[in-house]
């Protein structure tokens, strides 16, 4: 991002003053269909967001030697998941 351009510099291309000044007329209401019980019965609700995890992750802080961490990171993307899988295996 350019340092000279602010992230909030975007401007709406809508003429908001004209929109705010608009008065709704009766003919505009005539264009809308009347809501019926059948229309409302067809409606569905979808719950947004991620599903709740069965085994949620917890954030922890652990100090590891730099070479150990570098070796895990060198295995590529997904190294944290692979590390968690390895740590979750029972020891003999």
One Martini backbone bead per residue (centre of mass of N, CA, C, O) as a GRO file, in nm:
protein
   92
    1UNK     BB    1   0.098   0.034   0.020
    2UNK     BB    2   0.067   0.355   0.008
    3UNK     BB    3   0.164   0.618   0.210
    4UNK     BB    4  -0.015   0.849   0.063
    5UNK     BB    5  -0.251   0.647   0.103
    6UNK     BB    6  -0.546   0.610   0.241
    7UNK     BB    7  -0.774   0.373   0.348
    8UNK     BB    8  -1.015   0.612   0.370
    9UNK     BB    9  -1.026   0.732   0.055
   10UNK     BB   10  -1.282   0.617  -0.015
   11UNK     BB   11  -1.557   0.663  -0.241
   12UNK     BB   12  -1.869   0.706  -0.306
   13UNK     BB   13  -2.079   0.676  -0.609
   14UNK     BB   14  -2.316   0.772  -0.447
   15UNK     BB   15  -2.598   0.985  -0.427
   16UNK     BB   16  -2.694   1.047  -0.110
   17UNK     BB   17  -2.864   1.305  -0.127
   18UNK     BB   18  -3.070   1.194  -0.330
   19UNK     BB   19  -3.161   0.953  -0.165
   20UNK     BB   20  -3.255   1.111   0.091
   21UNK     BB   21  -3.465   1.299  -0.080
   22UNK     BB   22  -3.641   1.069  -0.135
   23UNK     BB   23  -3.984   1.009  -0.208
   24UNK     BB   24  -4.220   0.785  -0.148
   25UNK     BB   25  -4.455   0.648  -0.350
   26UNK     BB   26  -4.740   0.474  -0.416
   27UNK     BB   27  -4.639   0.337  -0.682
   28UNK     BB   28  -4.401   0.186  -0.545
   29UNK     BB   29  -4.582  -0.002  -0.370
   30UNK     BB   30  -4.729  -0.147  -0.613
   31UNK     BB   31  -4.469  -0.315  -0.707
   32UNK     BB   32  -4.511  -0.473  -0.456
   33UNK     BB   33  -4.561  -0.758  -0.316
   34UNK     BB   34  -4.759  -0.945  -0.128
   35UNK     BB   35  -4.731  -1.094   0.166
   36UNK     BB   36  -4.739  -1.433   0.237
   37UNK     BB   37  -4.749  -1.724   0.409
   38UNK     BB   38  -4.606  -1.887   0.187
   39UNK     BB   39  -4.356  -1.710   0.162
   40UNK     BB   40  -4.269  -1.735   0.462
   41UNK     BB   41  -4.247  -2.054   0.461
   42UNK     BB   42  -4.002  -2.060   0.247
   43UNK     BB   43  -3.825  -1.956   0.443
   44UNK     BB   44  -3.481  -1.932   0.552
   45UNK     BB   45  -3.229  -2.018   0.791
   46UNK     BB   46  -2.887  -1.920   0.832
   47UNK     BB   47  -2.605  -2.013   0.993
   48UNK     BB   48  -2.332  -1.844   1.063
   49UNK     BB   49  -2.022  -1.971   1.041
   50UNK     BB   50  -1.850  -2.175   1.222
   51UNK     BB   51  -1.817  -2.466   1.339
   52UNK     BB   52  -1.806  -2.642   1.616
   53UNK     BB   53  -1.557  -2.778   1.776
   54UNK     BB   54  -1.473  -3.084   1.923
   55UNK     BB   55  -1.146  -2.990   1.931
   56UNK     BB   56  -1.032  -2.734   2.057
   57UNK     BB   57  -0.811  -2.484   2.053
   58UNK     BB   58  -0.520  -2.383   2.236
   59UNK     BB   59  -0.339  -2.132   2.371
   60UNK     BB   60   0.021  -2.138   2.382
   61UNK     BB   61   0.339  -2.125   2.551
   62UNK     BB   62   0.659  -2.214   2.397
   63UNK     BB   63   0.993  -2.320   2.435
   64UNK     BB   64   1.220  -2.349   2.164
   65UNK     BB   65   1.453  -2.440   1.980
   66UNK     BB   66   1.557  -2.297   1.692
   67UNK     BB   67   1.620  -2.564   1.531
   68UNK     BB   68   1.346  -2.699   1.571
   69UNK     BB   69   1.169  -2.481   1.445
   70UNK     BB   70   1.314  -2.473   1.169
   71UNK     BB   71   1.254  -2.768   1.093
   72UNK     BB   72   0.947  -2.743   1.087
   73UNK     BB   73   0.927  -2.500   0.884
   74UNK     BB   74   1.081  -2.659   0.648
   75UNK     BB   75   0.823  -2.851   0.581
   76UNK     BB   76   0.607  -2.635   0.559
   77UNK     BB   77   0.300  -2.609   0.520
   78UNK     BB   78   0.149  -2.731   0.823
   79UNK     BB   79   0.347  -2.763   1.070
   80UNK     BB   80   0.154  -2.728   1.313
   81UNK     BB   81  -0.025  -2.972   1.258
   82UNK     BB   82   0.199  -3.185   1.258
   83UNK     BB   83   0.290  -3.127   1.546
   84UNK     BB   84   0.020  -3.190   1.685
   85UNK     BB   85   0.005  -3.485   1.589
   86UNK     BB   86   0.270  -3.580   1.720
   87UNK     BB   87   0.191  -3.492   2.018
   88UNK     BB   88  -0.083  -3.676   2.029
   89UNK     BB   89   0.078  -3.917   2.042
   90UNK     BB   90   0.138  -4.185   2.205
   91UNK     BB   91   0.352  -4.308   2.426
   92UNK     BB   92   0.555  -4.599   2.509
   0.00000   0.00000   0.00000
